[in-house]
């Protein structure tokens, strides 16, 4: 349902502007969260490149937390455990893991591409509302100026 912005009052325009700002913030936040997850998948996919026959048996540090590690040895360079969500891990070979991460990255890219136009549309709508509000405020200001000028005369 299309609404002519010039027919709305200033309080209605202010409410619409606030709503559009909230929607814009929500969509921006959603895109940012998707990009964070996408980056994690890209890093996971890239880290699979370390798993080569030449690295088998080498020492490495295994993270227990983000700031605590224990020494370990790389015994199997052909299989990894992949977190598939909600605490479930699946053993996959390296190529299947790369394909899994590629699918996840592609899915997230498509989701971001779906949200981006909606964000741009909301932003454009907000700009239009601001322009109409400024126009109405200028009209109101000029009316008040002309009324005060006629009152003084």
N, C-alpha and C positions, 0 to 999 in steps of 0.2 A: 504494500500500500504506500503510494508516494504521497508525501506531505510537502506542501509549498512552505519553505522555511520563512518566507516573508510574512506569512499569515500567523506565525506563532508569536506569542508575547515574549518579552525579555526573560521572565522567570522560566518559561517553557524552554526557551533556547538554552538557558543556563543548565537546566536539568538534562537536556539532550546532550549538551557538550560534556557534562560530567559522565553521563552514561557512555558516550563514545570514548572518553579518556580511559574509563575502566576497561572497556572492551579492548582498546588498543593495548593497554598495559597487560591484559591477560594474554592476548595473542603474542605479544613480544616475549613475555615470560615463557609461553609454551614453546616458541621457536628456540629460545635460549636453552631450555631444558632438553629439547630434542637434539640440539647441537652438542651438548655436553655428552649425552649418551652416544651419539654418533662418533664423537672423538674417542670415547673409550673403546668402541668397536674397532675403529681404525688402528688404535694403538695395539689392541689385542691381535688383530690380523697381522700387523707389522712385526710384532714380537715373535710370531711363528717362524719368521725367517732365520731366527737363531738356531732352530732345530735342524741341524745338518749332521750328517754322519761324522764330519770332521770334529764336531763339538761333543760327540758322545764320550762320556767318561770324564769330562772336564768339571772342575770345581765351580760352584756358583753359590750365590746367597739366595736363600728362600725366604720371602717375606712372611712373617707371622702377623705383623700389623704394618701400618704405613711407616712406622719408624723403628721396627725391630726385625732383625733378620737372623737366620741360623745358617751355618754352612751346609752345603749339600753337594751331591754329585749328579750330573745329568746322565741317567742310565738309559732312558728310552727317548729317542729322538723321532720316533715314528707315530707316537700316540700322545694325546693330551686329553684332559678332562675339561669339558666346556660347560660353563654355567648357562643352562637354557631357561633359567628363571625359577622363581619361587623356591629356591634352595635345591633344585635338581641339577645334577651334573651328568653329562653323557660322555662316555669315552669315544673319541673320534680320532681318525688318522689326521695327519697334518693337512692334506689336501681337502678333505671333507670339512675340516675346521675353517680353512680359508674361505671355502664356498659358503659356509654358514654365516661367517662374519660379513662376507660380501652381500649376501641376501639381506642381512640386518641393516647394513649401511645403505643399501639401495632403498629399502623400505622407508628408513628414516628420511632419506633425501626426498622421496616422493611426498612424505607427510609435510615436510618443511615447504616444499613447492606448492602444496595445496593451501597451506595457511598463509603464505606470503601475499597472494592477491587479496585475501580477506583483510589482512592487516593494512595493505595499501588503500583499499576501499574505505575502511573505517577512518584512516588518517585523512583521506580526502574529504570525507563527510564532515569530520571535525573542523577542518579548515573552512569549509563552506559555512558551517554554523558560526564560526568565529567572525567570518566576513560579514554575515548578515547581522550578527550582534553589533559589530562595530558600526555598520551602516545605520542601524536603528538608534544606537547611542548618539551618533552624529546628528541624526534627525531630531532626536529629543533635545540635544544640546542647542541646536540652532533654533528650535521652537521656543525654548526657554529664553534664549538670548533675544529673540524677536519680541517675545512677550514682555520681557523686562525693559526693552527699548521703548515699546509702545506705552508701558506703564509710566515711564519717566517723562514721556512727551506729553 
